[in-house]
């Protein structure tokens, strides 16, 4: 099974994003947190910023929309060329229609769930998505502590993905370091968002390699 490490540029130096992107070229994708100050109490990037990143990044963009009204706004991120666009289950009106629209434009479609959101209602919709993001912290800010109680969701997702024979990436985001990545990999995750542990720990490429090795050693073998 493949392990993907997607550093979150939420923790990067915003004044030198091109330089920061160059420091994580050994990663798989760049995780871009879009926040609107409504769905979460923080404000970050918008479509123009994502378009600029798209121009300078050698890695594909994994856009995570922590915003209200994704039905209206998400297609715009697919249109500027994001490789993957993930919206929140708690904010979307028509998840399946939106996922189909994103795929039609040419992006991978992802759905995200907050720590307190049940995953069961979405298991039968899995064929409509390319990625499911299980938040392992409350969305909004970087540097939070990993919530271990979210792991059963990954177990349920991995079982459903295997049962239906789907190619759906199972992503975790929040508090991921060399210890917590092991728990997430054992529960069934294959795609890992890491912010602070990549950018605040010395050489990002060494951090990425260490995370990748830790996850590979414990990945849920099916």
LINFEN-V97718 format. One record per pair of residues at least 4 apart in sequence whose C-alpha atoms are under 8 Angstrom apart, sorted by sequence separation. I is the first residue (numbers start at 0). GAP is how many residues later the second one is. D is the distance in whole Angstrom. If there is no record, write none. Layout:
BEGIN
I:GAP:D + I:GAP:D
END
This chain:
BEGIN
7:4:8 + 8:4:8 + 12:4:6 + 15:4:6 + 16:4:6 + 17:4:6 + 18:4:7 + 19:4:7 + 20:4:7 + 34:4:7 + 35:4:7 + 36:4:5 + 37:4:8 + 44:4:6 + 45:4:6 + 46:4:6 + 47:4:6 + 48:4:6 + 49:4:6 + 50:4:7 + 51:4:7 + 52:4:6 + 56:4:8 + 68:4:6 + 69:4:5 + 70:4:8 + 72:4:7 + 73:4:7 + 74:4:6 + 75:4:6 + 76:4:7 + 77:4:5 + 86:4:8 + 87:4:6 + 93:4:6 + 94:4:6 + 95:4:6 + 96:4:6 + 97:4:6 + 98:4:6 + 99:4:6 + 100:4:6 + 101:4:6 + 102:4:5 + 112:4:6 + 118:4:7 + 120:4:8 + 121:4:7 + 124:4:7 + 125:4:8 + 134:4:7 + 149:4:7 + 150:4:7 + 151:4:6 + 152:4:6 + 153:4:6 + 154:4:6 + 155:4:6 + 156:4:6 + 157:4:6 + 158:4:6 + 159:4:6 + 160:4:6 + 161:4:7 + 171:4:8 + 175:4:5 + 176:4:6 + 177:4:7 + 178:4:7 + 179:4:6 + 180:4:6 + 181:4:6 + 182:4:6 + 183:4:6 + 184:4:5 + 193:4:6 + 194:4:6 + 195:4:5 + 196:4:6 + 197:4:8 + 198:4:8 + 201:4:8 + 202:4:6 + 203:4:6 + 204:4:6 + 205:4:6 + 206:4:6 + 207:4:6 + 208:4:6 + 209:4:6 + 210:4:6 + 211:4:6 + 212:4:6 + 213:4:7 + 214:4:6 + 11:5:7 + 34:5:6 + 35:5:8 + 36:5:5 + 44:5:7 + 64:5:7 + 76:5:6 + 77:5:7 + 86:5:7 + 101:5:5 + 102:5:6 + 112:5:8 + 160:5:5 + 174:5:7 + 175:5:6 + 183:5:5 + 184:5:6 + 195:5:7 + 197:5:8 + 198:5:6 + 201:5:8 + 35:6:7 + 36:6:5 + 53:6:8 + 77:6:7 + 88:6:7 + 101:6:7 + 102:6:6 + 112:6:7 + 160:6:7 + 197:6:5 + 200:6:7 + 12:7:7 + 34:7:6 + 35:7:5 + 53:7:7 + 77:7:7 + 101:7:6 + 136:7:6 + 160:7:7 + 197:7:8 + 11:8:6 + 34:8:5 + 35:8:7 + 76:8:7 + 136:8:7 + 33:9:8 + 34:9:5 + 64:9:7 + 99:9:8 + 136:9:6 + 197:9:5 + 33:10:6 + 34:10:7 + 98:10:5 + 135:10:5 + 136:10:6 + 196:10:7 + 197:10:6 + 32:11:7 + 33:11:5 + 34:11:8 + 73:11:7 + 98:11:7 + 135:11:5 + 180:11:7 + 32:12:7 + 33:12:6 + 135:12:7 + 157:12:8 + 171:12:7 + 73:13:7 + 156:13:8 + 62:14:8 + 135:14:6 + 134:15:8 + 94:16:8 + 133:16:7 + 153:16:7 + 175:16:7 + 6:17:7 + 69:17:6 + 84:17:7 + 171:17:7 + 175:17:7 + 176:17:7 + 31:18:8 + 69:18:8 + 110:18:7 + 169:18:7 + 170:18:6 + 175:18:5 + 62:19:7 + 109:19:6 + 112:19:8 + 114:19:7 + 133:19:7 + 169:19:5 + 170:19:6 + 171:19:7 + 172:19:6 + 173:19:7 + 174:19:7 + 175:19:8 + 6:20:7 + 61:20:7 + 62:20:8 + 64:20:7 + 66:20:8 + 108:20:5 + 109:20:6 + 110:20:7 + 111:20:6 + 112:20:6 + 113:20:7 + 114:20:6 + 133:20:7 + 168:20:8 + 169:20:6 + 170:20:4 + 171:20:5 + 172:20:5 + 173:20:7 + 176:20:6 + 5:21:6 + 8:21:7 + 60:21:5 + 61:21:6 + 62:21:6 + 63:21:6 + 64:21:6 + 65:21:7 + 66:21:8 + 69:21:7 + 70:21:6 + 107:21:8 + 108:21:5 + 109:21:4 + 110:21:5 + 111:21:4 + 112:21:5 + 113:21:5 + 114:21:6 + 168:21:6 + 169:21:6 + 170:21:6 + 171:21:6 + 172:21:7 + 175:21:7 + 4:22:6 + 5:22:6 + 6:22:7 + 7:22:6 + 8:22:6 + 9:22:7 + 59:22:7 + 60:22:5 + 61:22:5 + 62:22:5 + 63:22:5 + 64:22:5 + 65:22:6 + 68:22:6 + 69:22:6 + 70:22:7 + 84:22:7 + 88:22:6 + 107:22:6 + 108:22:6 + 109:22:5 + 110:22:6 + 111:22:6 + 112:22:6 + 113:22:8 + 114:22:6 + 168:22:6 + 170:22:7 + 3:23:7 + 4:23:6 + 5:23:5 + 6:23:6 + 7:23:4 + 8:23:6 + 9:23:6 + 59:23:6 + 60:23:6 + 61:23:6 + 62:23:6 + 63:23:6 + 64:23:7 + 67:23:5 + 68:23:6 + 70:23:7 + 74:23:8 + 82:23:8 + 83:23:5 + 84:23:6 + 85:23:6 + 86:23:6 + 87:23:6 + 88:23:6 + 89:23:7 + 107:23:8 + 109:23:7 + 111:23:7 + 113:23:8 + 114:23:6 + 3:24:6 + 4:24:7 + 5:24:5 + 6:24:6 + 7:24:6 + 8:24:8 + 61:24:8 + 66:24:7 + 67:24:8 + 68:24:8 + 70:24:8 + 73:24:8 + 77:24:6 + 82:24:5 + 83:24:4 + 84:24:5 + 85:24:4 + 86:24:5 + 87:24:5 + 88:24:6 + 89:24:8 + 113:24:6 + 3:25:8 + 5:25:6 + 7:25:7 + 80:25:8 + 81:25:6 + 82:25:6 + 83:25:6 + 84:25:6 + 85:25:5 + 86:25:6 + 87:25:6 + 113:25:7 + 39:26:7 + 53:26:8 + 74:26:7 + 78:26:7 + 80:26:7 + 83:26:7 + 85:26:6 + 87:26:8 + 38:27:6 + 39:27:7 + 49:27:7 + 53:27:7 + 70:27:6 + 74:27:6 + 77:27:6 + 89:27:8 + 38:28:5 + 53:28:7 + 73:28:8 + 77:28:7 + 99:28:7 + 145:28:6 + 146:28:8 + 29:29:6 + 31:29:7 + 33:29:7 + 37:29:7 + 38:29:5 + 46:29:7 + 50:29:6 + 77:29:5 + 95:29:8 + 98:29:7 + 144:29:7 + 145:29:4 + 157:29:8 + 189:29:7 + 28:30:5 + 29:30:6 + 30:30:6 + 31:30:6 + 32:30:6 + 33:30:6 + 34:30:6 + 35:30:7 + 36:30:8 + 37:30:7 + 46:30:6 + 49:30:8 + 50:30:8 + 74:30:8 + 98:30:7 + 143:30:7 + 144:30:5 + 145:30:7 + 153:30:8 + 157:30:5 + 180:30:7 + 184:30:6 + 188:30:8 + 27:31:7 + 28:31:5 + 29:31:5 + 30:31:5 + 31:31:5 + 32:31:5 + 33:31:5 + 34:31:5 + 35:31:5 + 142:31:8 + 143:31:5 + 156:31:8 + 157:31:8 + 184:31:8 + 187:31:7 + 188:31:8 + 26:32:8 + 27:32:8 + 28:32:6 + 29:32:6 + 30:32:6 + 31:32:6 + 32:32:6 + 33:32:6 + 34:32:6 + 35:32:7 + 49:32:8 + 95:32:6 + 114:32:8 + 141:32:7 + 142:32:6 + 150:32:8 + 154:32:5 + 177:32:7 + 181:32:6 + 185:32:6 + 187:32:5 + 24:33:7 + 28:33:6 + 30:33:7 + 32:33:7 + 33:33:7 + 46:33:8 + 141:33:8 + 150:33:7 + 153:33:6 + 154:33:6 + 177:33:5 + 180:33:7 + 181:33:5 + 184:33:6 + 185:33:5 + 186:33:7 + 24:34:7 + 118:34:6 + 122:34:7 + 145:34:7 + 153:34:6 + 176:34:7 + 180:34:6 + 184:34:5 + 185:34:5 + 17:35:8 + 21:35:8 + 114:35:6 + 117:35:8 + 125:35:7 + 138:35:8 + 151:35:7 + 153:35:6 + 178:35:8 + 184:35:6 + 20:36:6 + 131:36:7 + 133:36:8 + 135:36:6 + 136:36:7 + 137:36:8 + 150:36:6 + 177:36:6 + 181:36:6 + 122:37:7 + 129:37:7 + 130:37:5 + 131:37:6 + 132:37:6 + 133:37:6 + 134:37:6 + 135:37:6 + 136:37:5 + 181:37:8 + 17:38:6 + 118:38:8 + 129:38:5 + 130:38:4 + 131:38:5 + 132:38:5 + 133:38:5 + 134:38:5 + 135:38:5 + 136:38:7 + 17:39:7 + 126:39:7 + 128:39:7 + 129:39:6 + 130:39:6 + 131:39:6 + 132:39:6 + 133:39:7 + 134:39:6 + 135:39:7 + 125:40:8 + 130:40:7 + 132:40:7 + 126:41:8 + 125:42:8 + 85:45:8 + 85:47:8 + 38:52:8 + 142:52:8 + 141:53:7 + 142:53:6 + 141:54:7 + 5:56:8 + 161:60:8 + 65:73:7 + 65:74:8 + 41:98:6 + 39:99:7 + 40:99:6 + 41:99:7 + 39:100:5 + 34:105:7 + 10:131:7 + 9:132:7 + 30:162:7 + 26:178:8 + 25:179:6 + 22:180:8 + 23:180:6 + 24:180:8 + 22:181:6 + 23:181:6 + 26:181:7 + 22:182:7 + 25:182:7 + 11:183:8 + 10:184:6 + 23:184:8 + 5:185:7 + 7:185:6 + 9:185:7 + 10:185:6 + 3:186:6 + 4:186:6 + 5:186:6 + 6:186:5 + 7:186:6 + 8:186:7 + 2:187:5 + 3:187:5 + 4:187:5 + 5:187:5 + 6:187:5 + 7:187:5 + 11:187:6 + 1:188:7 + 2:188:6 + 3:188:6 + 4:188:6 + 5:188:6 + 6:188:5 + 10:188:6 + 0:189:8 + 2:189:8 + 4:189:7 + 10:189:8 + 6:191:7 + 4:203:7 + 4:206:8 + 4:207:7 + 3:208:7 + 2:209:7 + 2:212:7 + 2:213:6 + 0:218:7 + 0:220:7
END
